[in-house]
Amino acid sequence: MCRKWAFVGLLLVLSACALGSYAVSFAQEHISKENLAALPGAAKARDAALAYVRNQVERLAPPEETTWIEDDVTPEGLVGSSITRFVAGDWTVTVSMAMVQSGEVVYHVTVASQSLHFEWEGQVNADGDTAPSA
C-alpha cells in the first residue's frame, strides 16, 4: 500500500513539473508575441532620434524624406537583443535593443555621418522620449 501511494505521489510531482514547465513556456511565448506587437520598432526609434537631432542641430541631420535601407546586423548567436542598421548615402543609424517587456524597452541609437564627422548617441524609450547619452 505504501508503494502505491509513493507511486501516485511521484506521478503527481512529475505532472506538476510538466504542467509548470508548459505554463512558463506558454507565458514566455505569449509575452514575447505581445511585446513584439506593441514595440515601437527600430524604425520608429530611428525616426525619434533623428527628430531629436534635427531639433538640436538641424544642419547636421538628414532630411525627413530620406529613404533608408534597413539591415538586421544582429550577430549570429546573440540572444536577447537585436541590432538594426539603417543606411542612406553617407548616413548610418544603428538601433539596438534588449528583448524586454514593451513598456520597459529602451533603444540605443547612434546617428553618424563620416563626411560631416558627426556622431550622436542616445536612448529612445517605448513612448518615443529621446535623450542623448551622457
Secondary structure, 3 states (H helix, E strand, C coil): CHHHHHHHHHHHHHHHHHHHHHHHHHHHHHHHHHHHHHCCCHHHHHHHHHHHHHHHCHHHCCCCCCCCEEEECCCCCCCCEEEEEEEECCEEEEEEEECCCHHHCEEEEEEEECCCCEEEEEEEECCCCEEECC
